[in-house]
C-alpha cells in the first residue's frame, strides 16, 4: 500500500512539526549564553542512528553520533511482527543511544521510528518496551512526516536551478519520494509526496535471497525494478511533464554506497560523498554491475562489504526505478536526512536561525 499527499496548497518544509520526545526545562542556560545540546534519533527498518549537536552560526556542530545496522524489520513481511531477535538488537542499540544522550547532557531530543514499527502489529508494544528498558520515547511517525524531515535535513545540497526537484529516501522498509519547489524566501515547499512499501529489506525478502544469488539473478533484478516502478505509477502521473532544469537528490545508504563505488574509495569517507553530484549514466552502470555480481563479489567491494552485500541489489533496483520516472542528468548525494531534519526543526523552534 502506498500513500500520497495532495498538491494544493504547497506545504512549507520548515514548519516546526510535532513536539519533541524529551522536552527540556527552560531557557536559563540560553540567557547565560550557553548553547543547548540537541539529540535526534532515527530508528529505521534496517538502521539505528543518533546525532547529537549544538547550534552554531547558520547551522550546528555535531558533538556525538552513533549508527548501527539492527535489521529491525527482518522477517516482518512474512509474519507481520517484529521478531524477538530483531527487537533485542534494536533495544541494545537504543540503550547505547540513551547513554550518549545522558552523558552529553542533551536538553531537547526527538526519537522517531519509521516503516517497520508502522507496519508491525506489535510496533506499539515494542515502543513501550523501549521506553521501559532504555528511557527512549519512540514516536512512530507517519510517512508524510518522515518525508518532511528528510527534505528538511538535506535540501540545501540540491544543485542550483529554477526547475522542480525530486528528493528521495530509500529506507529499509519503504521509499519516500518528495517533489519540491521554492518560494520567494528560498524555503522548499512540498508539492507532492509518495511513500512506497519497498525498501532494501522488504524488497529483498519479497524477491528472495535465493533468486538474487542464483544463476538467473539478472532476471530477478529486473522483476524488482518492475515491482518498484509499478508502485510509483500514480506518483509518476503527478510529476510535471517536459519540465526543464530538473534536479534530483537522494539520501540513503544506497546512494552513498554507490557514490563510494563510483569514487573507488578504499573506505567510506563522508566528506567525499556528502554533496557529490554524479552523472546518472554512471549510477546506472554501477547498479547493473552490482546486480550482476554474486554475494562474494559484492562483499569484496570496500564500501559495500558483508554488512550491505545482501541488501544493496534491492537498493539499486529502487534507484533505477526512480531514475526511470525522473530523467535528471545528475544525481545529488546526501549523507544527511531525517536526523538532520529533526535537529533543524528543534533548533528553529528555539529561535536559532539555520
Secondary structure, DSSP 8 states (H G I E B T S, - for coil): --EEE--SS-EETT---S--SB----SHHHHTT---EEEEEEE-SSEEEEEEEEEETTEEEEEEEEEEE--TTTTHHHHSS--HHHHHHHHHHHHHHHHHHHHTT-SEEEEEE-HHHHH-TTHHHHHHHHHHHH---EEE--HHHHHHHHHHHHGGGS-S-SS-EEEEEE-SS-EEEEEEEE-TTS-EEEEEEEEES--HHHHHHHH-HHHHHSTTHHHHHHHHHHHHHHHTHHHHHHS-TT-SS-EEEEESHHHHHHHHHHHT-SS--HHHHTT-EEEHHHHHHHHHHHHHS-HHHHHTSTTTHHHHTTTHHHHHHHHHHHHHHS--SEEEEES--HHHHHHHHHHHHTT---
